[in-house]
Amino acid sequence: MISVKHVNRVNKKNKKNTKKEREHKRLSDKRSSPGVPPNTCPYIDITKTMIDDMAEAYERLYENGEHQPKFDEIKKMAGDTLEYIRRANECLRDNSLYWYNKYKQML
């Protein structure tokens, strides 16, 4: 006859093993997950400064007829920076979806 204490000990061991296995699986999934992009806030700030500079350049062009050759360069830099931010944010969304799907699989 098997005692209740013996059954309880076996159940506790199985729970510990299952918990360890789940943790091992979680860490393994984490290692193979998509990377997290760098903080994009500084890029957003730079872009805002570029746009302000473009607005000032446009105002000077409009009021004084001053030619500003940097205008096109600043505009291109602003566009490139915004595209970088778009890709980084897309990566964040992909990362979120990846972990959401992994979480659903574990349920």
Steps between C-alpha positions, in 0.01 A plus 500: 500500500630845404482761767354849449836651601676307223249619239536859618882480476479360146252772397727772640799358309299489177387859551860611559619319188219645295576846633871458419417371154270795433765744621761331278263522204425867573870586517567307181221685322632829634845430354352429156260795507535808277729767642369814664585816307684787665317786668349714223424810710832674420433447129157652537655804674758536221224480241298768676808727502553435129141588423530821705817586307317439172214724607744779591682458168171513311400813687829670411464394137148631486564834672849592378544302183803338671619180337563216747683208329487295823121488477492192274766324709310562824178381337668175386651444846159551660342248261777244559470538876124455490544183293745369762242568771235325292719186467586502872135530598409222256759282672337579834162396364649175361662431836172556680317264264772236541469500880123510488496187282753325728284587800189357331686178422590458868141530616 
